[in-house]
Amino acid sequence: MSTIFVRSVLGQSRRSVFAAPARLASTSAKQSTLKERLADLIPAEIENVKATRAAHGKKSFGPVIVDQLYGGMRGLPALIWDGSVLDADEGIRFRGKTIPECQELLPKAPGGSEPLPEALFWLLVTGEVPTQEQVATLSKEWAARSAIPEFVEEILDRCPPTLHPMSQFSLAVTALNHDSAFAKAYAAGISKKEYWGPVFEDCMDLIAKLPNIAGRIYRNVYGGGKLPAIDAEKDYSWNLATLLGFGDNKEFVELMRLYVTIHSDHEGGNVSAHTGKLVASALSDPFLAFGASLNGLAGPLHGLANQEVLVWLRKMQSKLGENASDEAVKEYVWSTLKAGQVVPGYGHAVLRKTDPRYMAQREFALKHLPDDPMFKLVAQVFKIVPDILLAAGKAKNPWPNVDAHSGVLLAHYGLTEMQFYTVLFGVSRAFGVSAQLIWDRALGAPIERPKSYSTAAIQKMFANKQ
Ligand SMILES: CC(C)(COP(=O)(O)OP(=O)(O)OC[C@H]1O[C@@H](n2cnc3c(N)ncnc32)[C@H](O)[C@@H]1OP(=O)(O)O)[C@@H](O)C(=O)NCCC(=O)NCCS
């Protein structure tokens, strides 16, 4: 992450608390809880934002062109989020750390080699690498908050199994707003300066309750018997895997740790992250805001692509059989494009190289399931699709994204129900959206209200200009 020095009004150099090197940052306040550590960091960051705005607030950093208004605001600088930054060539960094750096630096489960999502959340919220002990405390705290209200269980139990798991997920998360600490505090007249406290509590509850919601949806729709209880001695991913019925498979549990970590956040502008931020800017509580995020994630150009990839691969496999030739795969890819459809799992609005989240999953597959026939097909498609997308000449990025790989890993371990895949993406995305909502309220982010224009106004504006 680039270091930000700002000349404060007092003439002193001020440095973002998040620009501190991890070595220094992680030595401080080892024994604090996450909330205590956050409370320490907020005042300095409020001053840092004030100083940044005082020094640079009126400066422009790039023109807005009319195509951006019609083109989905692509590349328009419009949001602030310090938790993660996406570079077109390099991919995502979480508080300045690449995925391989997170895999190396963040605490792991005993005997495990993938980072614990608890640690990633701590990093997103504080900019610091937590200790093993802090991570264990967070696992316990989430386990203690994990129960969902009976009426939410009933809502899920009454959903027809034909209702898409993402719709069920969104219903349940929205209904959690019944017990929102923030909504209650707001109704009781809380001061603006205190917003972040109850929002933090809601976000902790939200993340903690997701394994019970996801597990219940999975078992209601696909069978698998009664939901086991959360084990307070185990980590979040172990509990998530267990509630889905895969907890006795150590490799699957490791996959969940990697999966949740890499799907957690992808800077602030993607549909799910931005939707959450936008809705929460109206001071809707985190459950309402994240429910909206999930509805965006459920679109096939965003999170649902992980379902679509496996549907597409299976169709290809049933048409071409196993061990299809490169020529046959090429023809199949072209037939998808000629039918006016997208190749799911390829392309990206920001990335211009292979997604490091794809590579992390590929490394996992090479380590644990190198001979899986579907992994071999994914690897074959990886060799073939980019050249075809380049030849077709439309996609700005011909390379695979995160969704091109995740389904194959889940299917390998027996989680074959493709319609459920985006729910796991949703569980993960709660980590990034929550971190962002906490900081937005701590920094007093205002209600969002960009300006829209009519086509007639654009034409008039440029009527007499070249
Ligand atoms: C991710 C995605 C929505 C980004 O969209 P974008 O920013 O508009 O992408 P581009 O600017 O490269 O799009 C330019 C054109 O190439 C097409 N294109 C982009 N990716 C494509 C793909 N994988 N297959 C076929 N066509 C693709 C777009 O549909 C668009 O066509 P149009 O001009 O007819 O509308 C797009 O790449 C896509 O649909 N990918 C497949 C779905 C997917 O994997 N989504 C998960 C993303 S993490």
The ligand as a MOL file (V3000), in Angstrom:
LIG
                    3D

  0  0  0     0  0            999 V3000
M  V30 BEGIN CTAB
M  V30 COUNTS 48 50 0 0 0
M  V30 BEGIN ATOM
M  V30 1 C -16.8940 -9.6140 -15.5920 0
M  V30 2 C -17.5710 -8.8700 -16.7410 0
M  V30 3 C -19.0400 -8.6480 -16.3730 0
M  V30 4 C -16.8850 -7.5180 -16.9080 0
M  V30 5 O -17.6500 -6.7850 -17.8000 0
M  V30 6 P -17.0570 -5.5100 -18.5480 0
M  V30 7 O -16.2670 -4.6740 -17.6250 0
M  V30 8 O -18.1950 -4.8670 -19.2570 0
M  V30 9 O -16.0370 -6.1980 -19.5810 0
M  V30 10 P -15.4570 -5.6370 -20.9350 0
M  V30 11 O -15.3120 -4.1540 -20.9070 0
M  V30 12 O -14.2630 -6.4470 -21.2330 0
M  V30 13 O -16.6370 -5.9730 -21.9560 0
M  V30 14 C -16.5340 -5.6310 -23.3430 0
M  V30 15 C -17.3400 -6.6410 -24.1590 0
M  V30 16 O -16.7010 -7.9220 -24.0240 0
M  V30 17 C -17.6570 -8.8730 -23.5970 0
M  V30 18 N -17.0500 -9.8350 -22.6770 0
M  V30 19 C -16.3840 -9.5790 -21.5220 0
M  V30 20 N -16.0760 -10.7330 -20.9130 0
M  V30 21 C -16.5600 -11.7260 -21.6970 0
M  V30 22 C -16.5870 -13.1330 -21.5820 0
M  V30 23 N -16.0820 -13.7640 -20.5230 0
M  V30 24 N -17.1740 -13.8400 -22.5530 0
M  V30 25 C -17.7030 -13.2230 -23.6400 0
M  V30 26 N -17.7470 -11.8920 -23.7940 0
M  V30 27 C -17.1690 -11.1600 -22.8230 0
M  V30 28 C -18.6870 -8.0450 -22.8160 0
M  V30 29 O -19.9240 -8.7560 -22.7030 0
M  V30 30 C -18.7860 -6.7990 -23.6680 0
M  V30 31 O -19.5970 -7.1020 -24.7860 0
M  V30 32 P -20.5850 -5.9740 -25.4200 0
M  V30 33 O -19.6490 -4.9060 -25.9190 0
M  V30 34 O -21.3010 -6.7090 -26.4750 0
M  V30 35 O -21.4600 -5.5050 -24.2910 0
M  V30 36 C -17.4410 -9.6820 -18.0460 0
M  V30 37 O -16.0810 -9.9290 -18.3140 0
M  V30 38 C -18.2060 -10.9720 -18.0140 0
M  V30 39 O -19.4140 -10.9800 -18.3200 0
M  V30 40 N -17.5490 -12.1220 -17.6500 0
M  V30 41 C -18.2430 -13.3900 -17.4900 0
M  V30 42 C -18.9920 -13.4310 -16.1800 0
M  V30 43 C -18.0460 -13.5430 -14.9940 0
M  V30 44 O -17.1350 -14.3530 -14.9940 0
M  V30 45 N -18.3020 -12.7540 -13.9670 0
M  V30 46 C -17.5220 -12.7990 -12.7310 0
M  V30 47 C -16.6280 -11.6150 -12.6120 0
M  V30 48 S -15.5870 -11.7250 -11.1960 0
M  V30 END ATOM
M  V30 BEGIN BOND
M  V30 1 1 1 2
M  V30 2 1 2 3
M  V30 3 1 2 4
M  V30 4 1 2 36
M  V30 5 1 4 5
M  V30 6 1 5 6
M  V30 7 2 6 7
M  V30 8 1 6 8
M  V30 9 1 6 9
M  V30 10 1 9 10
M  V30 11 2 10 11
M  V30 12 1 10 12
M  V30 13 1 10 13
M  V30 14 1 13 14
M  V30 15 1 14 15
M  V30 16 1 15 16
M  V30 17 1 15 30
M  V30 18 1 16 17
M  V30 19 1 17 18
M  V30 20 1 17 28
M  V30 21 1 18 19
M  V30 22 1 18 27
M  V30 23 2 19 20
M  V30 24 1 20 21
M  V30 25 1 21 22
M  V30 26 2 21 27
M  V30 27 1 22 23
M  V30 28 2 22 24
M  V30 29 1 24 25
M  V30 30 2 25 26
M  V30 31 1 26 27
M  V30 32 1 28 29
M  V30 33 1 28 30
M  V30 34 1 30 31
M  V30 35 1 31 32
M  V30 36 2 32 33
M  V30 37 1 32 34
M  V30 38 1 32 35
M  V30 39 1 36 37
M  V30 40 1 36 38
M  V30 41 2 38 39
M  V30 42 1 38 40
M  V30 43 1 40 41
M  V30 44 1 41 42
M  V30 45 1 42 43
M  V30 46 2 43 44
M  V30 47 1 43 45
M  V30 48 1 45 46
M  V30 49 1 46 47
M  V30 50 1 47 48
M  V30 END BOND
M  V30 END CTAB
M  END
